[in-house]
Amino acid sequence: MTIKKYYGKTKEEAIALAKNELGSDAEIMNIEEKKSGGFLGMGKKSSFEVTAMVDRDIDNSNGVNRRFEAVADQDIKVSYEDVKKENSDAQLEETKRQFAELSKIFRENENVVSTKKEVKENPLPNTEESQSIKKTVNETSSEEFIEKKKTPKKSNTNHKFVKTLYNTLLDNDVDEKYINQLLFDMEKVFRNGNNVNFLISNVYQKMILKMGQPSTISFAKKGPMVVFFIGSTGVGKTTTIAKLASEFKMEKKKKVAFITIDTYRLKATDQLGEYASIMKIPMSVIYEPEELSEKVSNLSDYDLILVDTSGFSHKNNEMRENVVKLINGLDDKFEKEVYLVLSATTKYRDLKEILDSYKEFTDFNMIFTKLDETTNFGNILNCRLYSGNSLSYVTNGQNVPNDIEVVDTQKLVKQLLGGN
């Protein structure tokens, strides 16, 4: 499979370039108008970017065509029996319904012309519109659902499926690099003429594997686990700490304590202090990183010590060094974990800079906040694949102790594929 981009002054010119190199059987996956040049927004010139696909590999002297390393060399076969091992009957039925809904979405979009504008003019059906097929789905066996049909006649359908998948993920802000990786990983499945249900199942399972198993706060073998929360100003670190503290203290009956070094932001310690007072959790304030180990020693009979660090721009070297000293200065006799708090509303380019900055001095798991302020969750997958670090929690509101949960990778993947 080959996927390439072509540029022209007109849409027709760009398409012609694609057809000339890839052949008349090339599939046009996406057409986007680009504007450049001009002065103060005036006089910009238009050009067109065409993304095209052909169901074979091509050779070229410029080395433009790149194959990404496949995550797996063989097809993934998923059945409801696999899902059932980790889910209740109710969850299983919901998964079956969601699969049926996703299949309907892709079938209804098979004939869409691949431009962003035209894709958006064909909105995906909501859950209520999918209820009519629920009975049929419940009566369908797992074997029928994932039946593999190897007939050449399905080839065109698979091309249409790939185009719809490509545009759906692109509209959800998944980076093109990772979309192409997914398509290359799934190349064998796409070529074998499988039906839409089977394709959806394999894409779904492949994306779940890419998301990985979420990592959550653990407990030390001896003494307290010291958990650091790091990240930029305004991403919701303090509120996230309060939500987790409530869960561990109220629901899991653990002994929890707060330490804060967030003395730069006005009222920062007051905010955490209010939460501490309400939940009857002890809170200590330190002013220098060197004070941390002593404070932790004084709290040695606690299960968890949640440390609220100073929020700062990743470009602020002075404040960054304070956080480095704080984390690396903790006595080695204490176990620690670090969680980087990121906003789901931040641009991916900025998220990459933030990830690079923190990876220079510590390992971490990722918490995403403000999911209630966006409808596109592609950056969660982007950051997972870009950094290699594990996902952990997500928040979707300001309510304490609610509005926080462990990342549900199945739910997230369904949303990225256009489901509800």
N, C-alpha and C positions, 0 to 999 in steps of 0.2 A: 504494500500500500504506500502511495506517495501523496503527500499533502504539501502544496506550495502556494506562495502568494505572488500575484502579478499586479503591476501598476500601469495605468494608462490615463491619458487626458480625458478619455470618455470610458463609460462602462463597456461599450462594445469593443474598444481597443484592448482593454485589459482582458476581456474574455477571449478575444482572438489570440492574444499571446499565450494564454493558458491552453487553448485548444491546439495551437501550433506545436507546443512542446510536449504536452501530455497526450495529445490525440483527440479525436472527435468523441471518444467515449468518456472524456473527463467530466466529472460531476462538479458543478459550481456550488460550493457550500455556503459562501457568504460574499456579499457585495457591500462595500462601505465607502461612502464619499468622504474624502479627506480635504481639508482646507489648510493652506499654508501661505506664508508671505504676507504682504500687505503692511499697512501702517495704522496703528491704533484701531485695529479691527476693520479697517477699510481696505478694499482692493485685494482681498484674499483670492487666490486662485484655487480652483477645484481640481482634484484628481480622484481616481477611483482605485481602490484596493480590492482585488478579487482573490478569494481563497478557493482553490480547486483541488480535487482529489481524483486519483485514478487507482483502480484496484490492481496495481502491480508496482514493482520497483522500477525506477529509471536511473540511467547513468548520465552524468553530465560532468564536463571538465572543470566547472567552477566549484564543484563540491557543494552545491546549494542544498541538495537533497540529503537530509540527515535521518538516520534511523535511531530512535531512542531504544535503549536497552529494555527488553521486556522484563516485567516483574516475574512473570511465570511463563514457561515454555509450552505449557499444555492448557487446554480449555478448562475452564472452571465449571463444574456441574453443581448447581445448587438445587436443593429440593426443600419442601416444607418440613421434612424430617430433620434437616440440619437446623432449621430455625426453631423447631419445636423443642430441641434439647435445652434451649436457654429461655424459652418463653412459655407462658401459660396458654391455655386454650383460647382465652379471649384475645391475647396478644397475637396468637397465630391467625385467628380469623381476621384481625385488623390488618396484619401483614398481607394476607391473601387479597383482601379488599383493595389495599393500596397498590399491590401489583396489578390488579385488574384495572384500576384507575390509570396507572402509568401506561399500561398497554393501550388503553383507549386514547390517551393523550397522543401517543406516538402514531397511532393509526390515523387519527384525525389530522395530524400534521404531515402526513407522508407526501402530500402534493403541494406543500407550501413552497413558494419561491424563496430562495435563500438570501433574503435581505433582512437586516435588522428591523427596518420599518415594517415590512410585510409580516414578519414573524410576530411583531407586537400587535398587529391588526387582527391576529388570530388568537385571542386569549385562551388560556388553558381552562378547561372545565373545572368547576369547583366540586367539592365533595358531594353536595346535595345532588348534583346532576349525575353523579356516578352510582347513586343508590340503586337504580333500576337493575344494575348488573350484579348486585351483591348475591342474590339468590343463586344465579347461575354459577358464580365463582365458588360458593360454598358447596355446590354439588359436584364440582370438578375435582378429580383426584390430582394428587401431586404429580403422578406420572403423566397425566394428560397435559398438565400445565407446562411442564418442561420438555415435552416431546420434541425430539430433534428431527427435523425434516430436511434431508439433504437432496433437494431438487434444484437444478440450475435456474428454474423459473423464479426462485426467491431472490436472486442476485440483485435485481433492480430495487426490490423492497428493502434489502439491506443497505443499499446506497442511500435510499431515502431516510432510512432509520439513522444512519450515520450523520446525515445532514441535520436532521432534527435534533439529535443528541448534541452535536457540535454547537448549534445555535442556542439550545436550551441552557447548556453549561456556560456559554459565553454571556448570555443575558443575565446569568446569576453571578457574574464577575469571577468565574474561574479563569485563571490565567491560561492563555492559549498554549503555552509550553506544556502544561499539565493535561490539557485536553488532548493534545497530539500524543503525549505519552500513553494516555488511556486508549486512544484509538489504535496505536501500534501494539499495545499489550493485547488488545482484543482482536487483532487482525485475523487469526485463524477462525475465530467464532463468526466474524462478519462474512468471511469468504465461503463458509460452508452452507449458505442458503437456509439458515435457521429462521423459525418464525419469530414474531415480535415478542411473544411471551418469553421464549428462551433467551433472546437477546437482552431483554430487560433484566431477567434473572441474573445473567452473567455480568452485565455492567454494574448492577446493584451490588453484587457480591465483591466484585473487583474494587469498587470505590470504598466499600466498608473495610477491605483489607488495607487500602491506602490510608484511611483515617487512623487505623491502629486501635489498640486497646487503650481506653482512657486511664490515666494515672491519677489516683486520688491520695489525699493525705493519709499517711500511715503513722504507726506508733513506734517509738524506740524500744529496743529490747530491754534497756535499762535507763531509767531517768526520763526526762521530758524530751519530746520531739520539738525542735525549734524550727518554726516555719516562717520563712521570710516572704513578704509580698513586695514586689518591685514593679516599677512601671512609671509611665509619664503622668504628669499632673492632670487630674480631671477624668481619669479612666474609671474611677470607682473603687480604688483599693480599700479604703476605709470601710465603705458600705459592704463590700464583699467579705472583709474580715468579720464584720459583725454578723453577717448571715451564716458564715461557717461556724463561728463561735456558738451561735444559738443552736445549730444542729448538733454539734458535739456535746454541748453542755446539757441542753434540754432533752434531746432525743436519745443520745448515746451515753448520757450520764458520765461524761469525762470531766476531769478537772482541767479547766482552761484558764490561762492568764494572758494578759496583753502587755507588750512592750512597744513603745513608740519612740522613734527618733525624728518624727516628722515635726520639727520645730520651725521650719522655714515658712510654711503656709499658715496664714492667719486663721485662727480658730481650729486648726487641724487636731491638736490634742484635745480640745474641748469636745469635738464631735465624737472621737473614740471614747472619751471620758463619759459622755452621756450614755453610750451603749453599755459601757462597763458598769455604770451605776444601775441601769435598768436590769441587767442580767446578773448583777452581783458578781462580777468578775474583777479580780485585782488588776490594776494597771500601773505600770512603771514608766517613767519618762527618763530617757538618757540623752545626754547632750554631746557626748563624744563616743565614737565607736569602741574605744578601749574599755568603756564601762559595761559592755554587753555581757561578757562572760561572768562577771561578778553578779549581775542581776539574775542571770539564768541559774547560777549556783544557789541563790536565795530562794529560787522557785523549784528546787530539785524534786519536790514531791508532787509536782503537777504532771499531767499527761501531755498537754500541748501548751506551747508558748507561741502565740501568734505575734509576729513582729511587723509593725507598720513602718515602712521606710519613707523617706522623703521622695515625693513625686518631683520629677525634674525632666527637662528636655534631654534627650540622648546626646545632644550637642553641647551640653553644659559639663565641661570636663571636671570642674571643681566639685560639683555636687555628685557627679558620677564617682569620683574617687572616694568620697565619704561612704557611699553604698558599698563599693569594693572593699574598703577597710572593715566595714561592719560585718559583711558576710564572711570574708576570709579570716577575720580576726577572732571568730568564735573558737573557743578552746576545742581541740580535737576530741576531747572526751564526750562531747555532746553531739548527738545526731541531728542533722539538719536537712531540710528540703527547701527549695526555692520555687516560687510561682510568679511568673511574669504575667501581669494583668494587662490585657490589650482591649481596646474598644473595637467592636465589630464595624463601627462607622468610619474608622480611619482608612485613608487611601492605602492601597497595597504597596505603592512605592515607599510611603513613609513607614509602613509596617516592616518592610524589609530592612530599612536603615535601623529601626529600633531593635529588631532581632539581631542584626549584626553587632550592634553596640553591646548588648548584654551577653551575647555568646562569647565575647572576648574574655570575660572574667568569671563566668559561672554557667553551670548547667541548670536547666529549669524546665518545669512543665508550664503549659499555657492555659490561662483563664481568659475567656472572652466575655466582655460585658456589653450591655446596651443592645442586645438582640431585638429588643422591642422597638428600637429606633431605626431599623432597616429591614428590608424585605429580601435582600440578597446576602447569602451566607457563603459565597465562594471564597472569600478571604480566609475563612477558617481552614478550608482545605488547602488553599495556597500556602498559608503559614506553616501548616503541618508538613507539607512536602518540601517547602523551601528550607526550613530549619532542621527537620528531622526530629524535633522535640515533640513530646507527647502532649495531647490535649488532656484537659482535666475537667474543669467546670465551665458552665455558661450561666449568665444572669440575664434576666429579661424584664427588669423593673427595679424600682427603688425600695420596694417593701421588704422590711426586715421583720421576721426571719425568712420570709418567703422569697420567691422570684430567683431561686438559684437551684441548679441541678447538675448532676454529672452529665457530661456530654453524651447524648443519645445518638450514636453514629448511624443507626438504622433510620431514625427520624430525620437526621440531617441530610443523609444521602437521598431519601425520598423527596425532600424539599428541593435539593439541587437538581433532581430529575424532573421537577415540575409538579410534584404531588403536594398535597396539603398536610 
